[in-house]
Amino acid sequence: MIRLTIAKNRASALSRRSIVASFATTKDGDNKSKKENFAKKFLEPAARGELQKHQSGIPKLAVRKPKGHSVKDSFPGKESDEILKDALAYSTESSDASAPTDVNKKSSKAAGQKNVRMNQAKVEDYASLFEGPKDYELDPTKFDNNRKWLGSKVASAQSSFRQQRNIKQQRGQSDRPNYDMWGDIEFQGELDDPWETDALYYKYENKHDESKRQAKPIKFPANRTNPPTEWVESYESFAYVTNVPRPVVDNELGSYSNPLHKVKVEEFVADAFSVPLQNVFSANMTSAFVGFKSAKEASDAIQKSEAKRIIVLPHVETSIYTSTGKQTEEEKNFVGTESDKIVKVENIPAGMKSNAIARLLQGVENITENDICMAGPTTALIKTSSASDAKKLLSNSKFENAFKNLQRQILRVQPAQRELIHDKFGGPLRKFQMKKMTHKLVVDGDIPSEPFFLSHGHVLHLSNVPIGTSKKQISEYFQQFCVQPRDIEGSIEFVKSIDGHPTGRAYVGFDLETEGAAAWDHFLSQKQVITFNEVGPATRVQPVKEIALVRGSKLGARSERSQEELIASFSEWKNDVDPKDLETLESFGITMVELEETFRAARKSPTFGVEDQARQGERMREEYAPGEHFKDFVKLYIETLKEVGATRENPGLKFEGLFMPDEELEYSLFDYEEERIRELREKHNN
């Protein structure tokens, strides 16, 4: 990493020092008296909360200081500096610090400025969501792409003795001039109030193959149409709008195959976002893509359309069935001669199906899908057991409230970007992958977030998740496929719109790839659906597939062992030792007890434990297979013990070599070793 520090313009720093000097001048008695008068006139009354109107640049300090405390006696250094900073901040926010005298006017002005700043921050947040692919995503080798600003930094580190000295000088307790560490008076001001600087750093990453894994986008809904190439290349930023009311033309549901019906959807979205009609492309009859020339234009349009994105449909009307107009054969057969048992529901959202209405009314009456007939795009017929039951249903408040929630709909907005695919390799040794954009648009939510995807071995995608379903409910359902308790927060990721509204989509992560595969096999046998509750719709399940790595390979699945297998693995070293060697060691007084304790302790070391058992690509010694490093250690340890093994009766040449040729051998070491082994065995037996 290369870090550069570049000095900015000194004008702001010099202007601040001139203001501070006006408050802290102590060179002569006149300035000193002016300072004291200023404190008595403004600072001290402000601290006591006595000033109602004042024209100084110092805000009232009633909140900061208890009533009745003297400002002069209560500011031992640091707080006085904070007050001066507050004064500077106040004076810079106000266009004329000496002009405003009305507190209410200043409050309203400050509130207005705050709202402007908040709105500006909101626009900037939206703009960041609609920015296209970064340069470093397309070409990671360019220097300019990897150079980033850390922002303005103020080098304010000073030694404590210099801070205390400056405080004393400001109070007039010392007439000594401000000298720097070299005795130069000219640069003391720079030490007291350093220059503002900008910091720059250059970052160049070479990711591991496992960190380059990417998920394949899931096209949702399945009938979503991608805009043509010419339309995509005409814009820089894109938004995907869903939950658009389906148009009804001549009492028929709008069809995507009819160009005039598609225009109805595009006109509705264009009006909601105040953009030209050509900026909108209908993806299906309830969603559309919107193109913008820049991210700023997109953020402005999103902010201005906030009120228009809330849609209020006509009031749902319910009544006893009466025939009006032309009846279809299906309607005639459904009604028959018992029209007084039929409840007619009008102005429901266009395109709503009978099974959805049955789930909506599940908590009201025992109504099934077979009891409902769609008489038109916005009209449903509900059959009851008798005429009295039909009247009871109309008077049921739960029945009426069930349809009230359908009147208000919100357009869901999600950012979209052009898909990035592999182009070529470049950079040093052609090691870095270059990418290029296609004309295909990928909507935010078509793939899980990168941290979520990389931190799980397998991921499933859920669509049509009932509104209100919690992460806990989903985790409890998928716990049956997991060995360890699931992380409720970290293993579920909801897809939301730009405003935070739920979209009915979620991703479920599994720590082990085998767990996700087992869950997917289960759902294949269940027609790929889940039912979280009886009222909500059936949730569809899909696996999230991975894009094949262009270069390199994915790490294998992590090994998993039960508690019994882990305990048994501590004794597996016996399989790698010749029984004759164990007999030789036992003749030296080294039994299986000592060897068990030794190798159990060795397994606690990461070298022979987790790092040795890790999968390929994560092991410390890649030349070893899992567990092979520990096996080599066991063999080497046994061979070493055989070489240095000794007894009192046969100490061996190595032990005798510790003494001079004519020196008598000292056998106390054997006594110590026997005592140590005895204690070790007692500890093992206990």
Wavefront OBJ file of the C-alpha trace (Angstrom):
o trace
v 0.000 0.000 0.000
v 1.299 3.440 -0.955
v 0.173 6.411 1.139
v 0.595 10.013 0.036
v -0.168 13.121 2.105
v -1.010 16.330 0.254
v -1.339 19.731 1.920
v -4.495 21.698 1.165
v -5.067 25.422 1.000
v -4.049 27.214 4.198
v -6.702 29.879 3.926
v -9.242 28.123 6.141
v -6.638 27.365 8.811
v -5.346 30.959 8.824
v -8.856 32.376 9.077
v -9.583 30.174 12.075
v -6.382 31.236 13.780
v -7.287 34.896 13.305
v -10.678 34.303 14.991
v -9.127 32.362 17.846
v -6.561 35.099 18.319
v -9.358 37.646 18.802
v -10.527 35.676 21.851
v -7.117 34.729 23.252
v -4.836 37.761 22.805
v -2.666 38.275 25.900
v 0.250 40.400 24.765
v -0.648 43.593 26.633
v -2.931 44.819 29.400
v -5.520 46.368 27.067
v -6.145 43.137 25.240
v -6.238 41.291 28.544
v -8.885 43.605 29.933
v -10.887 43.303 26.718
v -10.846 39.546 27.100
v -12.037 39.740 30.712
v -14.781 42.222 29.778
v -15.939 39.928 26.990
v -16.115 36.988 29.391
v -18.087 38.954 31.982
v -20.440 40.405 29.399
v -21.144 37.313 27.310
v -19.581 34.067 28.464
v -20.461 34.136 32.157
v -24.123 35.244 31.719
v -24.561 32.717 28.928
v -23.313 29.955 31.208
v -25.882 30.994 33.829
v -28.630 31.055 31.214
v -29.288 34.788 31.706
v -28.836 35.948 28.101
v -32.053 35.918 26.113
v -30.743 37.805 23.090
v -27.117 38.394 22.266
v -25.189 39.237 19.115
v -21.949 37.438 19.843
v -20.747 34.424 17.920
v -20.859 32.371 21.155
v -24.021 30.284 21.590
v -25.717 30.139 24.968
v -24.041 27.664 27.279
v -26.875 26.972 29.703
v -27.037 23.334 28.670
v -23.287 22.823 28.907
v -22.647 24.511 32.306
v -24.613 24.341 35.562
v -26.327 27.522 36.606
v -24.214 29.894 38.693
v -20.764 28.597 37.703
v -18.222 31.139 36.576
v -16.971 30.591 33.039
v -13.558 32.040 33.821
v -13.002 29.717 36.787
v -14.507 26.645 35.149
v -12.557 26.387 31.900
v -9.229 24.667 32.682
v -8.010 24.376 29.140
v -9.802 21.769 27.065
v -13.362 23.037 27.548
v -12.351 26.552 26.618
v -11.017 25.212 23.341
v -14.324 23.408 22.777
v -16.259 26.620 23.336
v -14.127 28.431 20.788
v -14.735 25.627 18.306
v -18.496 25.915 18.917
v -18.246 29.626 18.328
v -16.452 29.101 15.037
v -18.987 26.494 13.929
v -21.846 28.841 14.843
v -20.308 31.769 13.004
v -19.712 29.749 9.831
v -23.277 28.380 9.740
v -24.759 31.865 10.003
v -24.348 34.161 7.002
v -24.048 37.204 9.311
v -23.245 36.425 12.948
v -23.959 39.934 14.158
v -27.253 40.495 12.313
v -29.824 37.989 13.664
v -31.245 38.963 17.025
v -34.528 37.020 17.008
v -34.089 33.583 18.567
v -37.145 32.163 16.788
v -35.872 33.300 13.395
v -32.502 31.726 14.011
v -34.130 28.482 15.175
v -36.354 28.257 12.103
v -33.426 29.059 9.851
v -31.305 26.371 11.500
v -34.151 23.874 11.185
v -34.494 24.719 7.490
v -30.779 24.251 6.946
v -30.955 20.926 8.782
v -33.814 19.716 6.558
v -31.896 20.730 3.453
v -28.845 18.816 4.685
v -30.966 15.759 5.499
v -32.621 15.812 2.074
v -29.252 16.247 0.408
v -27.887 13.267 2.355
v -30.883 11.202 1.280
v -30.315 12.100 -2.380
v -26.647 11.180 -2.069
v -27.576 7.829 -0.481
v -29.938 7.064 -3.347
v -27.317 8.128 -5.887
v -24.787 5.657 -4.493
v -27.306 2.843 -5.024
v -27.799 3.674 -8.688
v -24.156 4.067 -9.642
v -23.014 1.649 -12.311
v -20.066 -0.762 -12.090
v -16.912 0.785 -10.679
v -13.816 1.112 -12.850
v -11.852 -1.249 -10.646
v -14.527 -3.938 -11.175
v -13.886 -3.841 -14.914
v -10.118 -3.371 -14.815
v -8.494 -3.909 -11.400
v -4.956 -3.238 -12.678
v -5.151 0.513 -13.284
v -3.508 2.761 -10.730
v -6.248 5.408 -10.896
v -8.924 2.826 -10.126
v -7.236 1.755 -6.892
v -6.339 5.226 -5.644
v -8.714 6.465 -2.971
v -8.999 9.526 -0.766
v -9.324 9.109 2.965
v -10.660 12.640 3.233
v -9.610 15.678 5.209
v -7.490 14.930 8.256
v -6.196 17.352 10.877
v -2.842 16.514 12.420
v -3.685 17.665 15.927
v -1.274 15.629 18.025
v 0.571 17.808 20.504
v 2.484 16.979 23.658
v 0.636 17.650 26.925
v 3.212 20.131 28.147
v 2.756 22.267 25.017
v -1.033 22.242 25.472
v -0.757 23.348 29.109
v 1.741 26.035 28.168
v -0.549 27.466 25.510
v -3.491 27.518 27.934
v -1.460 29.489 30.476
v -0.437 31.956 27.782
v -4.071 32.450 26.726
v -5.007 33.214 30.352
v -2.204 35.733 30.621
v -0.340 33.793 33.264
v 2.875 33.978 31.281
v 4.296 36.644 29.000
v 6.722 34.195 27.448
v 6.308 34.151 23.637
v 5.213 30.959 21.898
v 8.328 29.104 20.823
v 8.353 25.815 18.984
v 10.660 22.919 19.844
v 13.486 24.551 17.858
v 13.034 27.930 19.541
v 11.491 29.456 16.446
v 8.571 31.758 17.262
v 7.351 31.973 13.691
v 5.974 28.392 13.453
v 4.278 28.132 16.854
v 0.943 29.019 15.324
v 1.234 26.086 12.954
v 1.869 23.747 15.916
v -1.106 25.106 17.825
v -3.429 24.956 14.810
v -1.983 22.534 12.239
v -2.738 22.609 8.544
v -5.600 20.572 7.218
v -4.359 17.798 4.967
v -5.842 15.168 2.682
v -4.651 11.582 2.888
v -4.415 9.341 -0.155
v -3.781 5.622 -0.348
v -3.388 3.076 -3.122
v -4.843 -0.390 -2.709
v -4.016 -3.342 -4.923
v -5.756 -6.634 -4.072
v -5.034 -10.147 -5.230
v -7.938 -12.250 -3.992
v -7.861 -15.942 -3.223
v -9.813 -18.157 -5.618
v -12.383 -18.881 -2.911
v -13.038 -15.135 -2.559
v -13.798 -14.863 -6.283
v -16.882 -17.070 -6.034
v -20.006 -15.467 -7.494
v -23.657 -16.443 -7.498
v -25.675 -16.767 -10.658
v -28.506 -14.216 -10.780
v -31.989 -15.613 -10.195
v -34.486 -14.211 -12.650
v -37.551 -13.221 -10.656
v -40.280 -13.254 -11.666
v -39.704 -15.907 -14.307
v -41.652 -13.942 -16.943
v -39.536 -10.787 -16.515
v -38.391 -9.541 -19.922
v -34.998 -7.876 -20.317
v -34.932 -4.602 -22.303
v -33.370 -4.622 -25.773
v -29.693 -3.754 -26.250
v -30.378 -0.334 -27.771
v -32.515 0.712 -24.806
v -29.968 -0.457 -22.221
v -27.055 1.296 -23.922
v -28.979 4.594 -23.926
v -28.836 4.984 -20.119
v -26.295 4.859 -17.311
v -28.520 4.051 -14.312
v -31.537 1.777 -13.999
v -34.398 1.147 -11.589
v -36.770 -1.817 -11.499
v -40.344 -1.019 -10.409
v -42.729 -3.759 -9.246
v -46.242 -3.957 -7.788
v -47.630 -1.912 -10.699
v -51.456 -2.278 -10.963
v -52.268 -4.549 -13.877
v -54.193 -2.672 -16.581
v -57.702 -3.717 -17.570
v -58.701 -2.953 -21.168
v -62.304 -3.555 -22.358
v -63.017 -5.612 -19.234
v -60.081 -7.894 -20.052
v -56.786 -8.279 -18.253
v -53.917 -6.612 -20.023
v -51.773 -8.981 -22.065
v -48.029 -8.578 -22.572
v -48.381 -9.775 -26.138
v -50.479 -6.670 -26.935
v -48.254 -3.595 -27.485
v -51.082 -1.235 -26.508
v -51.448 -2.962 -23.143
v -47.698 -2.725 -22.544
v -47.884 1.021 -23.171
v -50.492 1.297 -20.401
v -47.959 -0.030 -17.889
v -45.224 2.249 -19.225
v -47.466 5.325 -19.062
v -48.388 4.588 -15.456
v -44.719 4.225 -14.386
v -43.582 7.242 -16.431
v -46.214 9.397 -14.727
v -45.268 8.118 -11.263
v -41.585 8.997 -11.737
v -42.105 12.080 -13.929
v -39.897 10.772 -16.735
v -40.472 10.612 -20.507
v -42.310 7.567 -21.811
v -39.273 6.353 -23.743
v -37.356 6.015 -20.444
v -39.645 3.152 -19.368
v -39.640 -0.445 -20.593
v -42.345 -2.814 -19.305
v -40.789 -6.087 -18.093
v -44.240 -7.688 -17.664
v -47.748 -6.470 -16.898
v -46.910 -5.554 -13.277
v -43.304 -4.341 -13.477
v -41.049 -2.122 -15.580
v -37.482 -0.883 -15.946
v -36.761 2.862 -15.798
v -33.605 4.296 -17.379
v -31.762 7.434 -16.243
v -28.855 9.368 -17.693
v -27.016 9.465 -14.348
v -27.219 8.269 -10.759
v -28.028 11.835 -9.664
v -31.001 11.945 -12.030
v -32.190 8.597 -10.680
v -31.929 9.711 -7.047
v -33.822 12.941 -7.784
v -36.614 11.052 -9.517
v -36.906 8.525 -6.689
v -37.125 11.260 -4.083
v -39.724 13.289 -5.978
v -41.903 10.234 -6.666
v -42.283 9.329 -2.989
v -45.927 10.435 -2.793
v -46.906 9.046 -6.197
v -45.549 5.601 -5.340
v -48.439 5.133 -2.884
v -51.450 3.933 -4.895
v -55.012 3.957 -3.528
v -57.321 1.668 -5.491
v -61.147 1.972 -5.614
v -63.032 0.792 -2.537
v -63.895 -2.917 -2.598
v -67.676 -3.367 -2.747
v -69.522 -6.490 -1.542
v -73.146 -7.446 -2.155
v -75.528 -10.338 -2.845
v -75.085 -11.492 -6.432
v -77.264 -9.975 -9.126
v -76.713 -10.638 -12.792
v -75.643 -7.579 -14.787
v -74.482 -7.629 -18.370
v -73.183 -10.627 -20.261
v -72.436 -13.794 -18.296
v -69.765 -16.297 -19.203
v -70.532 -20.010 -19.304
v -68.306 -20.545 -16.275
v -70.249 -17.892 -14.322
v -73.609 -19.371 -15.282
v -72.595 -22.853 -14.189
v -71.167 -21.506 -10.911
v -74.252 -19.468 -9.975
v -76.956 -21.803 -11.268
v -80.323 -21.065 -9.694
v -79.022 -20.218 -6.236
v -77.908 -16.630 -6.738
v -79.010 -15.653 -3.212
v -76.181 -17.835 -1.815
v -73.537 -15.981 -3.867
v -71.601 -12.981 -2.544
v -70.254 -10.646 -5.189
v -66.942 -8.823 -4.535
v -66.031 -5.979 -6.923
v -62.996 -3.715 -7.410
v -60.446 -6.262 -6.216
v -56.930 -5.804 -7.652
v -56.799 -6.878 -11.287
v -55.258 -10.280 -11.849
v -55.945 -11.631 -8.373
v -56.670 -15.369 -8.518
v -59.204 -17.489 -6.648
v -56.563 -19.341 -4.598
v -55.178 -16.022 -3.340
v -58.660 -14.894 -2.277
v -59.231 -18.230 -0.500
v -56.024 -17.775 1.508
v -57.029 -14.196 2.283
v -60.354 -15.350 3.745
v -58.982 -18.406 5.538
v -59.230 -16.724 8.939
v -62.801 -15.492 8.233
v -64.801 -18.458 6.957
v -64.082 -21.996 5.808
v -63.904 -20.979 2.150
v -61.886 -23.020 -0.330
v -60.655 -22.311 -3.814
v -63.568 -24.303 -5.273
v -66.031 -21.899 -3.603
v -64.704 -18.924 -5.606
v -65.228 -18.013 -9.263
v -63.619 -15.073 -11.086
v -66.450 -13.360 -12.971
v -64.136 -10.689 -14.349
v -60.684 -9.144 -13.973
v -61.767 -7.288 -10.824
v -64.843 -9.278 -9.746
v -65.047 -12.469 -7.687
v -68.044 -14.621 -6.740
v -68.048 -16.478 -3.403
v -70.493 -19.342 -2.831
v -71.837 -19.949 0.697
v -73.997 -22.739 2.127
v -77.236 -20.768 2.255
v -78.750 -17.335 1.745
v -78.538 -16.624 5.478
v -74.839 -17.507 5.469
v -74.334 -15.084 2.598
v -75.929 -12.268 4.595
v -73.877 -13.172 7.673
v -70.718 -13.047 5.591
v -71.560 -9.535 4.384
v -72.126 -8.331 7.954
v -68.883 -9.918 9.195
v -66.384 -7.143 9.973
v -63.425 -9.511 9.414
v -64.687 -10.151 5.883
v -64.727 -6.437 5.122
v -61.341 -5.777 6.747
v -59.732 -8.601 4.768
v -60.281 -6.646 1.549
v -59.430 -3.233 2.972
v -55.722 -4.044 2.941
v -55.941 -4.541 -0.822
v -56.890 -0.923 -1.469
v -53.465 0.527 -0.689
v -50.459 -0.563 -2.716
v -46.897 0.756 -2.841
v -44.654 0.667 -5.884
v -41.497 -1.228 -4.999
v -38.278 0.248 -6.414
v -34.980 -1.617 -6.644
v -31.702 -0.574 -8.297
v -30.545 -2.546 -11.334
v -27.148 -2.806 -13.017
v -25.737 -4.264 -16.182
v -24.364 -7.752 -15.728
v -20.579 -8.180 -15.513
v -18.970 -11.229 -17.146
v -15.421 -12.413 -17.744
v -13.524 -10.645 -20.530
v -9.810 -11.533 -20.294
v -6.802 -11.570 -17.975
v -4.370 -8.660 -17.676
v -1.863 -6.983 -15.399
v 1.433 -8.477 -14.217
v 1.788 -12.055 -15.497
v -1.794 -11.764 -16.839
v -3.004 -12.631 -13.365
v -5.927 -10.238 -12.892
v -9.376 -10.897 -14.329
v -10.888 -8.191 -16.528
v -14.653 -7.959 -16.912
v -17.073 -6.434 -19.380
v -20.691 -5.348 -19.258
v -23.505 -7.043 -21.129
v -26.918 -5.666 -22.017
v -28.601 -7.912 -19.437
v -29.898 -6.088 -16.343
v -29.448 -7.666 -12.918
v -31.861 -6.368 -10.279
v -30.715 -5.800 -6.718
v -31.897 -8.969 -4.968
v -31.334 -11.325 -7.910
v -28.202 -12.467 -6.077
v -27.454 -12.473 -2.335
v -24.971 -9.946 -0.999
v -21.324 -10.915 -1.441
v -20.508 -11.309 2.308
v -23.624 -13.472 2.788
v -22.848 -15.702 -0.182
v -19.140 -16.186 0.599
v -19.807 -16.972 4.262
v -22.139 -19.913 3.508
v -21.505 -23.252 1.872
v -24.932 -23.373 0.203
v -27.734 -20.829 -0.310
v -31.424 -21.255 -1.178
v -33.705 -18.546 -2.610
v -37.273 -18.110 -1.322
v -39.957 -16.238 -3.253
v -43.525 -15.318 -2.268
v -42.598 -15.228 1.410
v -45.696 -14.027 3.341
v -45.415 -10.474 4.646
v -44.664 -10.570 8.354
v -42.732 -13.843 8.288
v -39.786 -13.427 10.663
v -36.228 -14.710 10.469
v -36.952 -16.862 13.497
v -39.817 -18.653 11.723
v -37.670 -19.384 8.689
v -34.726 -20.539 10.814
v -36.924 -22.877 12.847
v -38.239 -24.458 9.658
v -34.747 -25.101 8.213
v -33.236 -26.283 11.510
v -34.249 -29.850 10.630
v -31.563 -29.926 7.919
v -28.724 -28.499 10.049
v -26.323 -30.200 12.459
v -25.605 -27.133 14.591
v -28.171 -24.549 15.845
v -28.770 -21.957 13.134
v -27.706 -18.339 13.407
v -31.105 -16.642 13.237
v -29.822 -13.219 12.187
v -26.811 -14.122 10.079
v -28.256 -17.031 8.091
v -31.319 -15.217 6.681
v -31.189 -12.245 4.303
v -34.402 -10.486 3.239
v -34.602 -8.659 -0.080
v -36.126 -5.217 0.398
v -36.955 -2.273 -1.821
v -35.052 0.992 -1.794
v -37.471 2.298 0.867
v -37.073 -0.766 3.079
v -40.377 -2.385 2.088
v -40.418 -6.210 1.903
v -40.469 -7.739 -1.572
v -41.471 -11.255 -0.541
v -38.009 -12.659 -1.274
v -35.313 -14.021 1.040
v -32.083 -16.021 1.000
v -31.343 -18.870 3.420
v -27.708 -19.790 4.036
v -26.249 -23.098 5.252
v -22.868 -23.511 6.896
v -22.265 -26.859 5.192
v -22.849 -27.612 1.548
v -24.270 -31.003 2.477
v -26.955 -29.339 4.622
v -28.146 -27.179 1.740
v -28.116 -30.168 -0.628
v -30.225 -32.194 1.822
v -32.736 -29.332 2.124
v -32.982 -28.981 -1.661
v -33.554 -32.724 -2.113
v -36.405 -32.481 0.388
v -38.083 -29.619 -1.482
v -37.782 -31.412 -4.807
v -40.042 -34.081 -3.373
v -42.412 -31.371 -2.081
v -42.855 -29.631 -5.466
v -40.358 -26.924 -4.369
v -42.825 -25.150 -2.066
v -43.072 -24.318 1.656
v -46.157 -23.251 3.601
v -45.126 -21.096 6.568
v -48.736 -20.422 7.592
v -52.186 -21.340 6.365
v -53.193 -17.823 5.375
v -50.075 -16.834 3.435
v -49.212 -17.964 -0.098
v -47.082 -20.996 -0.851
v -43.399 -20.064 -0.857
v -41.301 -21.307 -3.776
v -37.742 -22.578 -3.211
v -34.827 -22.406 -5.655
v -31.135 -23.223 -5.246
v -28.603 -20.436 -5.800
v -26.088 -21.704 -8.335
v -22.506 -20.529 -8.700
v -20.665 -19.138 -11.701
v -17.798 -21.464 -12.613
v -14.392 -19.989 -11.798
v -12.544 -18.988 -14.958
v -9.208 -19.788 -13.326
v -8.510 -21.735 -10.156
v -10.826 -24.047 -8.284
v -13.251 -23.893 -5.406
v -12.172 -25.336 -2.083
v -13.700 -28.676 -1.190
v -16.422 -29.150 1.369
v -15.368 -28.856 4.999
v -15.070 -32.112 6.871
v -17.551 -32.856 9.623
v -17.263 -35.435 12.393
v -19.489 -36.417 15.255
v -18.424 -36.120 18.874
v -17.709 -39.867 19.045
v -15.532 -39.687 15.942
v -13.585 -36.736 17.339
v -12.880 -38.555 20.617
v -11.833 -41.700 18.751
v -9.440 -39.684 16.561
v -7.198 -39.033 19.591
v -6.273 -42.746 19.650
v -5.779 -43.193 15.913
v -2.029 -42.604 16.247
v -1.667 -46.230 17.398
v -2.472 -47.370 13.863
v 0.635 -45.592 12.582
v 3.111 -47.133 15.078
v 4.739 -50.554 14.862
v 3.731 -52.685 17.912
v 7.370 -53.776 18.298
v 8.373 -50.133 18.789
v 5.801 -49.814 21.555
v 7.319 -52.867 23.269
v 10.790 -51.309 23.016
v 9.552 -48.059 24.571
v 7.806 -49.964 27.347
v 11.140 -51.592 28.220
v 12.451 -48.071 28.772
v 9.548 -47.371 31.136
v 7.492 -45.406 28.585
v 4.009 -46.915 28.495
v 0.860 -46.135 26.496
v -0.284 -43.755 29.240
v 2.634 -41.371 28.675
v 2.310 -41.579 24.904
v -1.445 -40.866 25.062
v -0.824 -37.750 27.181
v 1.943 -36.581 24.860
v 0.034 -36.893 21.605
v -3.169 -35.506 23.122
v -1.239 -32.403 24.166
v 0.303 -32.151 20.678
v -3.141 -32.150 19.095
v -3.994 -28.967 21.014
v -1.385 -27.152 18.944
v -2.901 -25.584 15.780
v 0.015 -27.010 13.786
v -1.088 -30.588 14.463
v -4.756 -29.781 15.107
v -7.089 -27.480 13.170
v -4.494 -26.368 10.613
v -3.527 -29.983 9.899
v -7.166 -31.088 9.584
v -8.228 -28.142 7.380
v -9.354 -28.628 3.803
v -7.034 -28.052 0.853
v -6.237 -24.388 0.367
v -6.532 -23.575 4.083
v -3.893 -25.900 5.551
v -0.623 -24.504 6.820
v 1.361 -27.185 4.955
v -0.300 -27.782 1.591
v 2.056 -30.683 0.781
v 0.348 -32.754 3.476
v -3.033 -34.441 3.186
v -5.470 -33.785 6.069
v -3.976 -35.278 9.236
v -0.741 -36.329 7.496
v 1.417 -33.766 9.320
v 0.438 -35.186 12.710
v 1.158 -38.737 11.513
v 4.695 -37.737 10.508
v 5.159 -36.113 13.907
v 4.100 -39.336 15.680
v 6.573 -41.433 13.680
v 9.412 -38.965 14.280
v 8.635 -38.788 18.008
v 8.657 -42.599 18.363
v 11.952 -42.890 16.493
v 13.513 -40.177 18.666
v 12.390 -41.899 21.858
v 13.949 -45.142 20.676
v 17.241 -43.397 19.990
v 17.483 -41.569 23.317
v 15.770 -44.239 25.425
v 17.795 -45.375 28.467
v 17.425 -47.317 31.745
v 19.488 -47.451 34.924
v 20.712 -50.921 33.929
v 21.439 -49.962 30.320
v 21.878 -46.170 30.114
v 23.347 -46.244 26.635
v 26.193 -44.391 25.005
v 24.332 -41.071 24.776
v 23.784 -40.948 28.526
v 27.368 -42.002 29.243
v 28.574 -39.276 26.864
v 27.214 -36.684 29.293
v 30.050 -37.485 31.725
v 33.851 -37.396 31.572
v 35.615 -40.724 30.830
v 36.823 -41.161 34.413
v 33.769 -39.565 36.012
v 31.300 -41.693 37.948
v 27.815 -41.837 36.372
v 25.061 -39.951 38.171
v 21.737 -41.823 38.146
v 19.565 -39.289 39.986
v 18.021 -38.290 36.655
v 16.404 -41.740 36.441
v 14.965 -41.299 39.929
v 13.446 -37.966 38.930
v 11.985 -39.429 35.763
v 10.464 -42.368 37.620
v 8.813 -39.966 40.074
v 7.471 -37.798 37.232
v 6.022 -40.808 35.407
v 4.456 -42.116 38.634
v 2.673 -38.784 39.229
v 1.565 -38.705 35.611
v 0.013 -42.162 35.889
v -1.782 -41.263 39.108
v -3.201 -38.181 37.445
v -4.365 -40.260 34.481
v -6.036 -42.856 36.705
v -7.864 -40.184 38.686
l 1 2 3 4 5 6 7 8 9 10 11 12 13 14 15 16 17 18 19 20 21 22 23 24 25 26 27 28 29 30 31 32 33 34 35 36 37 38 39 40 41 42 43 44 45 46 47 48 49 50 51 52 53 54 55 56 57 58 59 60 61 62 63 64 65 66 67 68 69 70 71 72 73 74 75 76 77 78 79 80 81 82 83 84 85 86 87 88 89 90 91 92 93 94 95 96 97 98 99 100 101 102 103 104 105 106 107 108 109 110 111 112 113 114 115 116 117 118 119 120 121 122 123 124 125 126 127 128 129 130 131 132 133 134 135 136 137 138 139 140 141 142 143 144 145 146 147 148 149 150 151 152 153 154 155 156 157 158 159 160 161 162 163 164 165 166 167 168 169 170 171 172 173 174 175 176 177 178 179 180 181 182 183 184 185 186 187 188 189 190 191 192 193 194 195 196 197 198 199 200 201 202 203 204 205 206 207 208 209 210 211 212 213 214 215 216 217 218 219 220 221 222 223 224 225 226 227 228 229 230 231 232 233 234 235 236 237 238 239 240 241 242 243 244 245 246 247 248 249 250 251 252 253 254 255 256 257 258 259 260 261 262 263 264 265 266 267 268 269 270 271 272 273 274 275 276 277 278 279 280 281 282 283 284 285 286 287 288 289 290 291 292 293 294 295 296 297 298 299 300 301 302 303 304 305 306 307 308 309 310 311 312 313 314 315 316 317 318 319 320 321 322 323 324 325 326 327 328 329 330 331 332 333 334 335 336 337 338 339 340 341 342 343 344 345 346 347 348 349 350 351 352 353 354 355 356 357 358 359 360 361 362 363 364 365 366 367 368 369 370 371 372 373 374 375 376 377 378 379 380 381 382 383 384 385 386 387 388 389 390 391 392 393 394 395 396 397 398 399 400 401 402 403 404 405 406 407 408 409 410 411 412 413 414 415 416 417 418 419 420 421 422 423 424 425 426 427 428 429 430 431 432 433 434 435 436 437 438 439 440 441 442 443 444 445 446 447 448 449 450 451 452 453 454 455 456 457 458 459 460 461 462 463 464 465 466 467 468 469 470 471 472 473 474 475 476 477 478 479 480 481 482 483 484 485 486 487 488 489 490 491 492 493 494 495 496 497 498 499 500 501 502 503 504 505 506 507 508 509 510 511 512 513 514 515 516 517 518 519 520 521 522 523 524 525 526 527 528 529 530 531 532 533 534 535 536 537 538 539 540 541 542 543 544 545 546 547 548 549 550 551 552 553 554 555 556 557 558 559 560 561 562 563 564 565 566 567 568 569 570 571 572 573 574 575 576 577 578 579 580 581 582 583 584 585 586 587 588 589 590 591 592 593 594 595 596 597 598 599 600 601 602 603 604 605 606 607 608 609 610 611 612 613 614 615 616 617 618 619 620 621 622 623 624 625 626 627 628 629 630 631 632 633 634 635 636 637 638 639 640 641 642 643 644 645 646 647 648 649 650 651 652 653 654 655 656 657 658 659 660 661 662 663 664 665 666 667 668 669 670 671 672 673 674 675 676 677 678 679 680 681 682 683 684 685 686
